[in-house]
Amino acid sequence: MRRLAVLFAAVAAVGAATLALRFGDRWPQIVALTRNGMDTLLDLSALAGLRLEALTVEGRVNTHPEDVLAALDVERGTPILSIDVAEAREAIESLPWVKSARIERQLPDAVHIVLEERTAYALWQRGSRYTLIDAEGHAIADVPGQVGELPLVVGADAPAHAFALFEALKAAPEVGTRVKAAVRIGGRRWNLHVDSYEDGLTVRLPESGLAEAIARLAALQREHAILERDIAAVDLRLPDRLVVQLTAPPAAKAATPALPPSAVKSAKNNI
């Protein structure tokens, strides 16, 4: 079939070139007449019943019906044979929630669309902007703020690495179910925030050996309930030791002087 199609295209091209040479200046008029003829045939097909009367969409959950109609760009009564299925599919797949689409003409008068929508996997925060992302790191849509129980990820490259992190956390539910946010540090590693993003316990994960570090934290939780301790942070960046930061008592917090700007800069450089 491919060879026949190529042969047909070649013959058509040669024929068109021959006709163009034969008729010279009148060739554009002949093309226009041919197009008008095709439009007339499509109109006749519509009169014969081959026109759009019904549109059904399967798999739509988050995609608005109006957006599908706008992407399809047809109306009732349109000659069904005039609908460019490939072009319509491309337009529908450009919609935020649509991962893939299949469009079928169901002659004589119906078009059926099957959608596969994206699934929101996490919420990506950039300053005051929140965006739903799927497991592939694809940005779906902006939202005003927190959506349900979706975990929060922060960092320019966080969407591209979130799936690997949360898959590793699935193997350690005693930890993973309590992670509320994950912050990407320097494009190299993660900080996890347990129970609360604002004032929960922070877990500093290493650059490599992510799954091993999470498994180690899960073992510490099972054996020593480390996440219930009065500590502010757990540092797992060193494989041969565990570093914890105790929670300072309220009086100590109030009495702690602020670091000078030079010290803050030095601390950031050592992250």
FENVEN-V598936 format. One record per residue. RES is the residue in one letter. PHI is phi in radians with two decimals (999 if undefined). OMEGA is omega in radians with two decimals (* if undefined). D_CENTER is the distance of its C-alpha to the mean C-alpha in whole Angstrom. Layout:
RES&PHI&OMEGA&D_CENTER + RES&PHI&OMEGA&D_CENTER
This chain:
M&999&3.10&37 + R&-1.10&3.14&35 + R&-1.11&3.10&39 + L&-1.12&3.13&40 + A&-1.13&3.12&37 + V&-1.10&3.13&38 + L&-1.10&3.13&41 + F&-1.10&3.13&41 + A&-1.10&3.14&39 + A&-1.15&3.12&41 + V&-1.10&3.13&44 + A&-1.09&3.14&43 + A&-1.14&3.11&42 + V&-1.12&3.13&46 + G&-1.11&3.13&47 + A&-1.10&3.13&45 + A&-1.10&3.13&47 + T&-1.12&3.12&50 + L&-1.13&3.12&50 + A&-1.08&3.10&49 + L&-1.19&-3.08&52 + R&-1.21&-3.03&54 + F&-1.73&3.01&53 + G&0.97&-3.04&53 + D&-1.15&-3.12&52 + R&-1.45&-3.10&52 + W&-1.05&3.11&49 + P&-1.00&3.11&46 + Q&-1.16&3.12&48 + I&-1.12&3.10&48 + V&-1.07&-3.14&44 + A&-1.09&3.11&44 + L&-1.10&3.11&46 + T&-1.11&3.12&44 + R&-1.11&3.10&41 + N&-1.07&3.10&43 + G&-1.12&3.11&44 + M&-1.13&3.10&41 + D&-1.07&3.12&40 + T&-1.10&3.11&43 + L&-1.08&3.13&42 + L&-1.14&3.11&39 + D&-1.11&3.11&41 + L&-1.14&3.11&43 + S&-1.12&3.10&41 + A&-1.15&3.10&39 + L&-1.09&3.13&43 + A&-1.42&3.09&43 + G&1.92&3.13&40 + L&-1.51&-3.13&37 + R&-2.38&-3.07&35 + L&-1.25&3.09&32 + E&-2.17&-3.09&33 + A&-2.42&3.09&30 + L&-2.28&3.13&27 + T&-2.08&-3.12&25 + V&-2.23&3.14&21 + E&-1.96&3.08&20 + G&1.55&-3.12&17 + R&-1.48&3.08&16 + V&-2.17&-3.08&15 + N&-1.81&-3.14&13 + T&-1.40&-3.13&14 + H&-1.26&3.11&17 + P&-1.01&-3.14&20 + E&-1.10&3.13&21 + D&-1.20&3.10&18 + V&-1.13&3.13&18 + L&-1.09&-3.14&22 + A&-1.14&3.13&21 + A&-1.21&3.13&19 + L&-1.21&3.04&22 + D&0.98&3.04&24 + V&-2.38&3.09&27 + E&-2.38&-3.13&30 + R&-1.06&-3.13&32 + G&1.69&3.09&35 + T&-1.10&3.06&33 + P&-0.95&-3.02&35 + I&-1.15&3.13&32 + L&-1.32&-3.14&33 + S&-1.52&-3.11&32 + I&-1.33&3.10&28 + D&-1.44&-3.03&26 + V&-1.10&-3.12&24 + A&-1.13&3.14&22 + E&-1.16&3.12&22 + A&-1.14&3.12&21 + R&-1.09&3.13&18 + E&-1.08&3.14&17 + A&-1.16&-3.12&17 + I&-1.21&3.13&15 + E&-1.24&3.06&12 + S&-1.46&3.10&12 + L&-1.21&-2.99&11 + P&-0.94&-3.04&8 + W&-1.50&-3.01&8 + V&-1.52&3.07&9 + K&-1.53&3.09&8 + S&-2.68&-3.13&12 + A&-2.47&3.02&15 + R&-2.23&-3.09&19 + I&-2.07&-3.11&22 + E&-2.22&2.93&25 + R&-1.42&3.08&28 + Q&-2.03&-3.06&31 + L&-1.08&0.31&34 + P&-1.71&-2.88&36 + D&-2.48&-3.05&34 + A&-2.29&3.00&31 + V&-2.18&-3.13&27 + H&-2.03&-3.12&25 + I&-2.05&3.08&21 + V&-1.98&-3.11&19 + L&-1.84&2.88&15 + E&-2.00&-3.07&13 + E&-1.59&3.07&10 + R&-1.32&3.10&7 + T&-1.92&3.12&8 + A&-1.14&-3.03&8 + Y&-1.89&-3.12&9 + A&-2.78&3.12&10 + L&-1.99&-3.07&11 + W&-1.70&3.14&11 + Q&-1.85&3.01&14 + R&-2.32&-3.04&16 + G&1.13&3.13&19 + S&-1.68&-3.10&19 + R&-1.78&3.14&16 + Y&-2.13&-3.10&13 + T&-2.32&3.04&9 + L&-1.27&3.08&7 + I&-2.23&3.07&5 + D&-1.71&-3.06&4 + A&-1.15&3.12&7 + E&-1.52&-3.13&6 + G&1.47&-3.14&5 + H&-1.35&3.08&2 + A&-1.28&-3.07&4 + I&-1.63&-3.07&5 + A&-2.79&3.06&8 + D&-1.35&3.11&11 + V&-2.35&-3.09&14 + P&-1.15&-3.09&17 + G&-3.04&-3.08&17 + Q&-1.01&3.13&17 + V&-2.10&3.10&15 + G&0.95&-3.11&18 + E&-1.85&3.14&18 + L&-1.11&3.09&14 + P&-1.22&-3.13&15 + L&-1.72&3.02&15 + V&-2.14&-3.07&14 + V&-2.29&3.13&16 + G&2.27&-3.07&16 + A&-1.01&-3.11&15 + D&-1.81&-3.09&14 + A&-1.05&-3.11&13 + P&-1.02&-3.09&9 + A&-1.23&-3.07&10 + H&-2.00&-3.05&13 + A&-1.14&-3.08&12 + F&-1.05&-3.13&12 + A&-1.07&3.14&15 + L&-1.13&-3.05&16 + F&-1.27&3.02&16 + E&-1.18&3.10&17 + A&-1.15&3.14&20 + L&-1.23&3.11&20 + K&-1.08&3.14&20 + A&-1.32&3.14&24 + A&-2.30&-3.05&25 + P&-1.06&3.12&25 + E&-1.12&3.06&28 + V&-1.84&-3.02&26 + G&-1.03&-3.11&22 + T&-1.20&-3.10&23 + R&-1.83&3.13&24 + V&-1.36&-3.14&21 + K&-1.71&-3.12&20 + A&-2.71&3.08&19 + A&-2.36&-3.08&18 + V&-1.94&3.13&19 + R&-1.42&-3.07&18 + I&-1.85&3.05&22 + G&1.05&-3.11&23 + G&1.15&-3.04&20 + R&-2.16&-3.01&22 + R&-2.71&-3.09&22 + W&-2.09&2.81&21 + N&-1.95&3.10&23 + L&-1.70&3.08&22 + H&-2.01&-3.03&23 + V&-1.64&3.08&25 + D&1.25&3.13&26 + S&-2.70&3.10&25 + Y&-1.29&-3.04&23 + E&-1.37&-3.04&26 + D&-2.36&3.10&29 + G&-1.49&3.11&28 + L&-1.24&3.14&29 + T&-1.81&3.09&27 + V&-2.01&-3.14&27 + R&-1.64&-3.12&27 + L&-1.61&-3.12&25 + P&-1.38&3.12&26 + E&-1.22&3.14&25 + S&-2.23&-3.12&25 + G&1.24&-3.09&26 + L&-1.04&-3.10&23 + A&-1.08&-3.14&24 + E&-1.13&-3.14&28 + A&-1.15&3.13&28 + I&-1.18&3.09&26 + A&-1.10&3.11&28 + R&-1.13&3.11&31 + L&-1.14&3.13&30 + A&-1.10&3.11&30 + A&-1.14&3.10&33 + L&-1.12&3.12&34 + Q&-1.22&-3.13&33 + R&-1.15&-3.01&35 + E&-1.56&-3.03&38 + H&-2.29&-3.12&38 + A&0.85&-3.03&36 + I&-1.13&-3.12&35 + L&-1.28&3.11&32 + E&-1.65&-3.10&35 + R&-1.29&3.14&37 + D&-1.47&-3.13&38 + I&-2.26&-3.10&36 + A&-1.66&-3.07&33 + A&-2.68&3.03&32 + V&-2.14&-3.09&32 + D&-1.88&-3.12&31 + L&-1.92&-3.06&31 + R&-1.26&3.11&30 + L&-1.79&-3.04&34 + P&-1.18&-3.05&34 + D&-1.81&3.12&38 + R&-2.71&3.12&38 + L&-2.06&3.13&36 + V&-2.03&3.11&36 + V&-2.11&3.08&36 + Q&-1.98&-3.11&36 + L&-1.25&3.05&39 + T&-1.34&-3.13&38 + A&-1.28&3.07&41 + P&-1.08&-3.12&43 + P&-0.93&-3.12&43 + A&-1.14&-3.13&46 + A&-1.15&3.11&45 + K&-1.09&-3.12&42 + A&-1.17&-3.07&44 + A&-1.49&-3.10&46 + T&-1.28&-3.13&44 + P&-1.24&3.10&44 + A&-1.21&3.09&41 + L&-1.23&3.05&41 + P&-1.18&-3.11&42 + P&-0.93&-3.11&39 + S&-1.15&3.13&40 + A&-1.23&3.11&40 + V&-1.11&3.13&36 + K&-1.08&-3.12&35 + S&-1.16&3.14&37 + A&-1.12&3.13&35 + K&-1.13&-3.12&32 + N&-1.20&-3.09&33 + N&-1.65&3.14&33 + I&-1.15&*&30
